[in-house]
Amino acid sequence: MKGSLLLRFSLIAAILFLFSPPPARSQDPGIAPVESAGIVYMIYASDPTLIDGTFDFHILPFPFMPDMIGFLNVVADLNGDGMIMPHEWIVNNVPLRLDQGILEQPMLSAWFEMLEPPIMERPVTVWSRLSVDQVHDFMLYPTWTLSTVIPTIGVWGANDLDGQAENVVPISVSNTPPNITADSKRTGVPDIAQKTNECGPTSAANSLRWLAKEGGFSDKLPANDDDLIKELMKAMKGSDARPFPGLSGDQMKEGKAKYAKEKGLPITVKGGMNDPAASGGKAFDFIKSELADKEDVEFLIGWPGKGSHWVTALGTGQNGDRLFIEVNDPDDGKTGAVEWELKKDGTFVKPKGKMLWAVSESVKKPYTKPDVAKAIRAGAGLETLSPSERDYLDLESDGESAGRVDAADAVRIARKVAGLEPNP
């Protein structure tokens, strides 16, 4: 009996030793102090049995260096028992580009997984660290920046259960090799809060506002954000009546292309559900490449359960095979960049979901003589075009030439190259 009691006490002592705060050490906040803005327990509207969370934060000014990448780590005593368990290491070595862009975000956030039901209305003690070195031992957390927050509750997707009907895409895997990277946070991208089922038009409006400023065609867009969203609704769905029924099929891409033509916008729309290079796991490669080329990108995430949701991409990052996309989400109740994590097969883990497909827009580059030759060869069946090349070279959208590249498109391109029409 005594031996049994001794064994029990020994086990309890070992557990307390492993998961109780270690002795106090000198403070080590890392390269820059992280100011906690709160924790939000996020209920999935598409499956209310699922609850995850976001850690919201600001980064205080710091003396950053060129091409500096830091790693964000956060530990939180979610159940308030005074012992930190492994699942309470809620943000684990998320890569961030440490430059002016990160300081200009109105707020930053990172999703995390909840592995046990949250305890509501209880203050949570949080330790955070942003450093140029990765954390391998989270039990060093007592030296990090300390804060206490009172969690709030949000519902992810409450306004968007019918934002887009589709939730299936062929399986594909990202070709991006393991690396450690982090894009500079794209600044100046609006984060407009959507109305019911308007994730597609709202995310497109966020993108177009930024691209118009970069490309010098802001005067071609309506000054009011809601007017812009309603014009996009009409181009995508044929009506701007509310409540909006949401999108289906490739209406995001087709509607943006139609809107660009109607408004005379000097942009090319690429990707979409029929472009294998922009779908499934390969969509990460597409998004990374398009953002690097100064293009704007929206992508579609499949909800847990049914339906899907459009967001605007701001940047990407990698930590080995862990992939990250920074987004402006019109239905998460936040204003600012949010870190999402996914696997190479397109499965999102923070938040839960799956990558469906992406759409991008770029300011058209002037056409050249090789473009004339490419259009002629494509029209003669001598060259197969990628979806992006087809979108760029298909200038004649009426009559027999609509939806394909042929001699009529080659003539238009030749006239532009010769200076007989505006180029692009």
C-alpha positions in Angstrom: 0.0 0.0 0.0 2.8 2.4 1.0 4.6 1.5 -2.2 1.5 2.3 -4.3 1.1 5.7 -2.6 4.7 6.5 -3.1 4.5 5.7 -6.8 1.4 7.9 -7.2 3.1 10.8 -5.4 6.2 10.3 -7.6 4.2 10.5 -10.8 2.4 13.6 -9.7 5.7 15.3 -8.8 7.1 14.4 -12.2 4.1 15.9 -14.0 4.3 19.1 -11.9 8.1 19.3 -12.6 7.6 18.9 -16.4 4.7 21.3 -16.9 5.0 23.9 -14.1 6.8 27.2 -14.9 10.5 26.8 -14.6 12.5 29.1 -12.2 12.4 32.8 -13.1 15.0 33.9 -15.7 16.1 37.2 -17.1 13.5 38.5 -19.6 14.0 37.6 -23.3 11.3 39.2 -25.5 13.4 38.6 -28.6 14.1 41.1 -31.4 10.9 43.2 -30.8 8.2 43.3 -28.1 4.9 41.7 -29.1 1.9 43.6 -27.8 -1.1 41.2 -27.3 -4.4 42.6 -28.6 -6.5 39.6 -27.5 -7.5 36.0 -28.1 -10.7 35.2 -30.0 -12.3 31.8 -29.8 -13.6 31.2 -33.4 -16.7 29.0 -33.9 -17.0 27.6 -37.4 -20.4 28.6 -38.8 -20.2 25.7 -41.3 -19.7 23.2 -38.4 -20.5 24.7 -35.0 -18.9 21.7 -33.2 -15.5 23.0 -34.3 -13.8 25.8 -32.3 -10.3 27.2 -32.9 -8.8 30.6 -32.1 -6.8 33.6 -33.2 -4.1 35.4 -31.4 -4.3 39.1 -32.2 -1.2 41.3 -31.7 0.8 44.4 -32.6 4.6 44.5 -33.0 6.2 47.6 -31.4 8.8 49.5 -33.4 12.3 47.9 -33.6 15.6 48.4 -35.5 15.0 45.9 -38.3 17.7 45.0 -40.8 17.3 44.2 -44.6 15.9 40.8 -45.4 15.4 40.0 -41.7 13.0 37.1 -40.9 11.7 36.5 -37.4 9.7 33.7 -35.8 6.6 34.3 -33.7 5.9 32.0 -30.7 3.1 32.3 -28.2 2.2 30.2 -25.1 -1.1 30.6 -23.4 -2.5 29.1 -20.2 -5.9 28.5 -21.9 -7.5 26.5 -19.1 -6.1 28.6 -16.3 -4.6 25.7 -14.3 -1.1 27.3 -14.0 0.5 24.5 -15.9 1.6 24.8 -19.6 0.9 21.7 -21.7 2.3 21.2 -25.2 -1.0 22.1 -26.9 -0.9 25.5 -25.2 2.1 26.4 -27.4 -0.5 28.0 -29.6 1.7 29.8 -32.1 4.8 27.8 -33.1 7.6 29.4 -35.1 5.5 31.3 -37.6 7.9 33.1 -40.0 7.4 36.9 -40.4 9.3 39.4 -42.6 10.6 42.0 -40.2 10.4 45.3 -42.0 8.3 48.5 -42.2 5.4 46.6 -43.7 4.7 44.6 -40.5 4.6 47.9 -38.5 2.1 49.5 -40.8 -0.6 46.8 -40.4 -3.5 48.0 -38.3 -3.5 44.6 -36.5 -1.8 41.2 -37.0 -3.3 37.8 -36.2 -2.4 34.1 -36.3 -4.9 31.2 -36.2 -4.3 28.4 -33.7 -5.8 25.0 -33.0 -8.0 24.4 -29.9 -7.4 20.8 -28.7 -9.8 21.1 -25.7 -13.0 23.1 -25.2 -12.3 26.8 -24.2 -13.2 28.1 -20.8 -15.2 31.2 -21.5 -15.0 34.6 -19.7 -11.7 33.7 -17.9 -8.6 35.8 -18.2 -5.8 34.0 -20.1 -2.1 34.6 -19.3 -0.1 34.9 -22.5 3.7 34.8 -23.1 4.9 35.8 -26.6 8.3 36.1 -28.3 9.4 37.4 -31.7 13.0 36.4 -32.5 15.4 35.8 -35.3 16.0 32.3 -34.0 13.4 29.5 -33.8 12.2 28.3 -30.5 12.8 24.6 -29.8 12.0 24.5 -26.1 8.7 26.2 -25.4 9.3 25.8 -21.6 11.5 28.8 -21.7 8.3 30.9 -22.0 8.5 32.6 -18.6 11.3 34.8 -20.0 9.0 36.0 -22.8 6.8 39.1 -22.9 3.9 38.6 -20.5 0.3 39.8 -20.9 -3.2 38.9 -19.7 -6.2 39.0 -22.0 -9.9 38.3 -21.7 -10.9 36.1 -24.7 -13.9 37.0 -26.8 -16.0 34.8 -29.1 -16.4 35.1 -32.8 -18.2 33.1 -35.5 -16.2 32.5 -38.7 -18.4 32.5 -41.7 -21.6 33.8 -40.0 -22.2 36.1 -43.0 -21.0 33.7 -45.7 -22.5 30.2 -45.5 -23.6 30.6 -49.2 -20.7 32.7 -50.4 -19.7 30.1 -52.9 -21.3 26.7 -53.5 -18.3 24.6 -54.6 -16.3 22.6 -52.1 -14.4 20.0 -54.2 -11.2 20.3 -56.3 -8.9 17.7 -57.8 -6.0 16.8 -55.4 -2.6 18.3 -56.2 0.6 19.0 -54.3 2.7 22.2 -54.1 6.0 22.0 -55.9 7.6 24.6 -53.6 10.7 23.0 -52.0 11.3 23.3 -48.3 12.7 26.7 -47.3 12.4 29.5 -44.7 10.9 32.5 -46.3 8.4 35.3 -45.4 7.1 38.0 -47.8 7.0 41.6 -46.8 3.5 42.5 -45.6 1.6 44.1 -48.5 0.4 47.5 -47.2 -2.5 49.6 -48.5 -4.9 46.7 -49.2 -8.4 47.4 -47.8 -10.0 44.9 -45.5 -13.7 45.7 -46.1 -16.2 43.8 -44.0 -18.6 41.9 -46.2 -22.4 41.7 -46.2 -24.3 38.4 -46.4 -22.7 36.0 -49.0 -20.6 38.8 -50.6 -17.2 37.3 -49.8 -16.3 37.1 -53.6 -17.2 40.7 -54.6 -15.8 42.1 -51.4 -12.4 40.3 -51.7 -12.3 41.4 -55.3 -12.9 45.0 -54.3 -10.1 44.8 -51.7 -7.7 43.6 -54.4 -8.8 46.0 -57.1 -8.5 49.1 -54.8 -4.8 48.2 -54.3 -4.0 47.2 -57.9 -5.7 50.4 -59.2 -3.5 52.6 -57.0 -0.4 50.7 -58.1 -1.4 50.7 -61.8 -2.7 54.3 -61.9 -6.3 53.6 -62.8 -8.1 54.5 -59.6 -10.1 57.0 -61.5 -11.9 54.2 -63.4 -13.3 52.8 -60.2 -16.2 54.2 -58.2 -15.1 56.2 -55.1 -17.5 54.4 -52.7 -16.5 50.9 -51.7 -20.1 49.7 -51.6 -20.7 51.0 -55.1 -17.6 49.0 -56.3 -18.8 45.9 -54.6 -22.3 46.2 -56.1 -20.8 46.7 -59.6 -18.7 43.6 -59.1 -21.8 41.7 -57.9 -23.6 42.6 -61.1 -20.7 41.6 -63.3 -20.2 38.3 -61.5 -23.9 37.2 -61.0 -25.9 39.5 -63.2 -27.6 41.3 -60.4 -26.6 43.6 -57.5 -29.8 42.9 -55.5 -29.5 42.1 -51.9 -29.4 39.7 -50.1 -26.7 38.4 -52.5 -27.1 34.6 -53.4 -23.4 34.0 -53.5 -21.2 32.8 -56.4 -20.9 29.4 -58.2 -18.5 27.9 -60.7 -15.9 30.3 -62.2 -18.1 33.4 -61.7 -15.3 35.1 -59.7 -12.8 35.0 -62.6 -15.4 35.5 -65.4 -17.1 38.3 -63.6 -13.8 40.2 -63.0 -12.8 39.8 -66.6 -16.2 41.1 -67.7 -16.0 44.0 -65.3 -12.5 44.9 -66.5 -13.7 45.0 -70.1 -16.8 47.1 -69.2 -14.8 49.6 -67.3 -11.8 49.7 -69.6 -9.4 48.5 -66.9 -5.9 47.7 -68.2 -5.7 44.3 -66.4 -5.5 40.6 -67.2 -7.4 38.1 -65.0 -5.8 34.7 -64.6 -6.2 31.4 -62.7 -9.7 30.1 -61.8 -11.3 26.7 -61.3 -10.2 25.4 -64.7 -6.5 26.2 -64.3 -4.8 23.2 -62.7 -1.8 25.4 -61.9 -4.0 27.6 -59.7 -6.0 24.8 -58.0 -5.6 22.5 -55.0 -2.1 22.3 -53.5 -0.6 23.9 -56.5 -2.5 27.1 -55.8 0.1 28.0 -53.2 2.8 28.1 -55.9 0.5 30.2 -58.1 -0.3 32.7 -55.2 3.4 33.0 -54.3 4.4 33.6 -57.9 1.6 36.1 -58.6 2.3 38.1 -55.5 6.0 38.2 -56.3 5.0 39.7 -59.7 3.1 42.5 -57.9 -0.3 41.1 -58.9 -3.3 40.9 -56.6 -4.8 37.5 -55.7 -8.0 36.1 -54.2 -8.4 32.5 -53.3 -11.2 30.2 -52.3 -11.1 28.0 -49.1 -13.5 25.1 -48.7 -15.2 25.3 -45.3 -15.3 22.3 -43.0 -18.7 20.9 -43.8 -20.2 22.5 -46.9 -19.6 25.7 -48.9 -16.6 27.8 -49.4 -15.2 31.3 -48.9 -13.2 34.0 -50.8 -10.4 36.0 -49.2 -7.6 38.3 -50.4 -4.0 37.1 -50.3 -1.3 39.5 -49.0 1.8 37.4 -48.8 3.2 33.9 -48.2 5.8 32.3 -46.0 7.5 29.0 -45.3 9.1 27.2 -42.5 10.4 24.0 -44.0 7.3 22.2 -45.4 5.0 24.3 -43.4 3.3 26.8 -45.7 1.7 30.1 -44.7 -0.6 32.6 -46.5 -1.4 36.0 -45.0 -4.9 37.1 -45.8 -7.4 39.9 -45.5 -10.6 37.9 -44.6 -13.9 39.9 -45.1 -15.7 37.8 -42.6 -13.4 37.2 -39.6 -14.2 40.5 -37.7 -10.7 41.7 -38.0 -8.9 44.5 -39.9 -5.3 43.5 -40.9 -3.2 40.6 -42.0 -4.0 37.1 -40.6 -1.6 34.2 -40.8 -3.1 30.9 -42.1 -1.2 27.7 -42.2 -1.6 24.9 -44.8 0.0 21.6 -45.9 1.6 21.1 -49.3 -1.5 19.1 -50.5 -3.7 22.2 -49.9 -5.1 21.2 -46.5 -5.5 24.1 -44.2 -4.8 23.3 -40.6 -5.1 26.8 -39.1 -7.9 27.5 -39.8 -9.4 24.2 -40.9 -10.4 23.9 -44.6 -9.0 23.1 -48.0 -7.5 25.1 -50.8 -9.8 25.2 -53.8 -8.5 27.7 -56.4 -7.1 31.2 -56.8 -7.7 34.1 -59.2 -5.2 36.9 -59.9 -5.2 40.2 -61.7 -2.2 42.1 -63.1 -1.7 45.3 -65.0 -1.3 44.4 -68.6 2.2 44.8 -70.0 2.7 46.3 -73.5 2.3 43.7 -76.3 5.4 42.9 -78.4 6.2 41.2 -81.7 6.7 37.8 -80.1 3.1 38.0 -78.8 1.9 38.4 -82.4 3.8 35.3 -83.5 2.5 33.4 -80.5 -1.1 34.3 -81.3 -0.6 33.2 -84.9 0.9 29.9 -83.9 -1.9 29.2 -81.4 -4.6 30.0 -83.9 -3.0 27.6 -86.4 -2.8 24.9 -83.8 1.0 24.9 -83.7 1.3 26.0 -80.0 -0.6 25.2 -76.9 -1.1 28.1 -74.6 -1.3 28.1 -70.8 -4.5 29.4 -69.3 -2.7 32.6 -68.4 -1.3 33.1 -71.9 -4.7 32.5 -73.4 -6.3 35.1 -71.1 -3.6 37.6 -72.0 -3.7 37.1 -75.8 -7.5 36.7 -76.3 -8.4 40.3 -77.1 -11.4 39.6 -79.4 -14.2 38.5 -77.1 -17.0 38.7 -79.7 -18.1 36.5 -82.5 -16.2 33.4 -83.6 -13.0 34.6 -81.9 -14.6 34.6 -78.5 -12.9 32.3 -75.9 -10.0 31.4 -78.1 -6.8 32.9 -79.6 -6.8 33.1 -83.4 -5.9 35.3 -86.3 -8.3 38.0 -85.2 -6.5 38.4 -81.9 -3.1 38.4 -83.8 -4.3 41.3 -85.9 -5.4 43.3 -82.8 -2.1 42.6 -81.1 -0.2 43.6 -84.2 -2.1 46.9 -84.4 -1.1 47.6 -80.8 2.5 46.9 -81.4 2.5 49.2 -84.5 1.0 52.0 -82.4 -2.3 52.0 -84.2 -4.2 51.2 -81.0 -3.3 51.9 -77.3 -0.8 49.4 -76.0 -1.7 47.5 -73.9 
